[in-house]
Structure formats: C-alpha cells, structure tokens
C-alpha cells in the first residue's frame, strides 16, 4: 500500500477529478484518520462501501498518474531544486557568496511555490 504521503500527493494532484462524495470520504478516512466504521456511520453506508469507495478513488487517481505523470514530475523538480540548493550552500564549490545567496533565495521561492 502507498504511504499516506503518496496518497495525499495523488489527492492533491487528482482529487478534483473525483466526485464530491468521493473527495469527502477520501479526506475523512485518509487525511483525517477517520476509521472505516466511523465513516460508514457518517455517510450512511457499510464499512465495505467505504472501503470500496477508497479503492475506486485510489485506482482512479493512480490511473491518472500513469497517464499524466504529474506527481512523478513534481517529485523530480523538488529533488532537483533541493540538490541545487545543497550545491549552492556548500562553500567548497567556490560559488561567490553573493551569487549563492541570490540563487538560494530563488530555490527557496521555488520550493515555497511547489509546496
């Protein structure tokens, strides 16, 4: 099973493609740590119904990721920007301090923008 972080990333990118009810159930169970039994009571369906809804949500979002690769690209950009920042922070690389500071400001801005 995917980690909570992976599931949350998929939801961040593709959650809007789910129905409102699917979004609510996914958020309650995965992101708000509601049990299947609690969700079943809230939504007036069986535990199995909640479980099936979660599986459909995850399958739909995974299929979108397989087609679009948005999460994969996001992760690549995040890792690349992080590597750039580490290079810029290392005084052994001989990058002038003023230039390093400006570029690290830009990498920090990129990281804030992408989350």
C-alpha positions in Angstrom: 0.0 0.0 0.0 1.1 3.5 -0.7 2.2 5.7 2.2 0.0 8.5 3.5 2.3 11.0 1.8 2.0 9.3 -1.6 -1.8 9.0 -1.2 -2.0 12.7 -0.2 0.1 13.8 -3.2 -2.1 11.9 -5.5 -5.1 13.5 -4.0 -3.5 17.0 -4.2 -3.0 16.5 -7.9 -6.0 14.5 -8.9 -8.6 14.8 -6.1 -10.6 17.4 -8.0 -11.3 14.7 -10.6 -13.2 12.6 -8.0 -16.9 13.2 -7.2 -17.6 15.5 -4.2 -18.7 12.5 -2.1 -15.5 10.5 -3.1 -13.4 13.5 -2.1 -15.2 13.8 1.3 -14.8 10.1 2.1 -11.1 10.1 1.0 -10.3 13.2 3.0 -12.1 11.9 6.1 -10.6 8.4 6.1 -7.1 9.1 4.7 -6.3 12.6 5.7 -8.4 13.0 8.8 -7.7 9.4 10.0 -11.4 8.5 10.4 -12.0 4.8 10.8 -14.0 2.9 8.2 -16.7 2.3 10.8 -16.9 6.0 11.7 -17.0 6.9 8.0 -19.7 4.3 7.4 -21.8 5.8 10.1 -21.3 9.4 8.9 -22.1 8.5 5.3 -24.8 6.0 5.9 -23.2 3.2 4.1 -21.4 0.0 5.1 -17.8 -0.4 6.0 -17.4 -2.3 2.8 -18.9 0.6 0.9 -16.4 3.0 2.4 -13.6 0.5 1.6 -14.8 0.1 -2.0 -15.1 3.9 -2.4 -11.5 4.4 -1.2 -10.2 1.7 -3.6 -12.1 3.3 -6.5 -10.6 6.7 -5.6 -7.1 5.4 -5.4 -7.4 3.4 -8.6 -8.8 6.5 -10.5 -6.0 8.7 -9.2 -3.3 6.1 -9.9 -4.6 5.7 -13.5 -4.4 9.5 -14.0 -0.9 9.5 -12.6 0.1 6.7 -15.0 -1.2 8.8 -17.9 0.0 12.2 -16.8 2.9 11.6 -14.5 2.3 14.9 -12.7 3.3 13.6 -9.3 6.4 12.0 -10.8 7.4 15.2 -12.4 6.7 17.2 -9.3 9.0 14.9 -7.3 11.8 15.2 -9.8 11.6 19.0 -9.7 11.5 19.0 -5.9 14.6 16.8 -5.7 16.5 18.8 -8.4 15.8 22.1 -6.7 16.9 20.6 -3.3 20.1 19.4 -4.9 20.7 22.8 -6.4 20.3 24.4 -3.0 22.7 22.0 -1.4 25.3 22.7 -4.1 24.8 26.5 -3.6 25.1 26.1 0.2 28.4 24.3 0.1 31.3 26.8 0.3 33.6 24.2 -1.1 32.0 24.7 -4.6 33.6 28.1 -4.9 30.4 29.9 -5.8 30.7 33.6 -4.7 28.7 34.2 -1.6 26.5 37.0 -3.0 25.6 34.9 -6.0 25.0 31.8 -3.8 22.7 33.9 -1.6 20.6 35.2 -4.6 20.3 31.8 -6.1 19.4 30.1 -2.8 16.7 32.7 -2.5 15.3 31.6 -5.8 15.5 28.0 -4.9 13.6 28.7 -1.6 11.0 30.6 -3.6 10.6 27.7 -6.0 10.2 25.3 -3.1 7.5 27.5 -1.5 5.6 27.7 -4.8 5.6 23.9 -5.4 4.9 23.1 -1.8 
